Amino acid sequence: MKVTRTAIADVLLIEPTVFGDARGFFFESFNQKAFDDAVGAHVEFVQDNHSRSAKGVLRGLHYQVQQPQGKLVRVVRGAVFDVAVDIRRSSPTFGQWVGSELSEENHTQLWVPPGLAHGFLVLSESADFLYKTTDYYAPKHERCIAWDDKTLSIAWPDIGVAPKLSAKDAAAPTFASADLGD
């Protein structure tokens, strides 16, 4: 696999080695040893999640103030623009974001370590999004930041339709007023 560090050094783009021919393809989507080597530490995953969303759905920017979740994300059908925002106050990249297209064609995964906010916009007619998490979902600790926050200035792709948001995401606070925890 090929591992590329992003502008937020511990957010990694992971491209598996894909073996394909006229019959289809094969790749190893997760290997604990290879992943730990790439991250530089042992990472334990406790939960796998699968979401399906229609074109224009924007989920995020989500995080947990306690029990922060690291996420290894990928798309198995369709395409999304995936974003990680560094909300760790002690980080040299605090308030910065990185984004990448993840799709069924490129098989690329994004490692979003604990302490970052995460979101994605569906670019295709629909997308199946899979992710592993390092801690359990804790609704009472879940928070979000407005996807269109002016301070963050995330360059979301223009897909010709307005983003479709949940009520929670539509009411999300700005980055400046968000509860980022301790």
Phi, psi and omega in degrees: 000154178254129181244128180237127175283141179266187178296338169260103196309325182265006169268122187243139168266128183240119180248113180287159172280121184254129177253118183221156174207194183299339181278338184145217182213168173216140168206155177276113184279338176205135175221115186305313182296312180297321179294312179301320178298318181294318182282331181089016179197163175280129178241126179255127177261141184240350186207140172246136181234153180221124175234148174239132182222150178277166179305136177088351177291132176240120179249123178126179010267115188254151174195169176239131181285334169234157186053050180301142183255127163280146182226131171253110191246149176202164179244130179253346173213128179089205183208145176224159166259117187254137186229138171237135180239128180282113180247017178275110185304328183275359184276143176293345179251021178307130179084001178263159180228156171228150179217152181206148174278128174246134183209167176294335179282317185270347177058011183289144177243156176237130174264117178249103184291163176305145178097005177243151172273153185221145175199167177208154177241129180280124182264332184266178180303326171203167179212139171257120188244123180246142175207144176262143179235151181270352175214166184281153175297129181231090185308324182290343179256358182285138177224169174213163178236144180304130181298331184253027181305129183291327179294317180287325179050052178291132181272071178295139178296147174274115181251012174083000176224152177290143178300141176262121187242152169288164177301319180298315181290325179294332181262009184298144179285167175290166177301317182297329183254004181289146174280105181264005181078197183285000000 
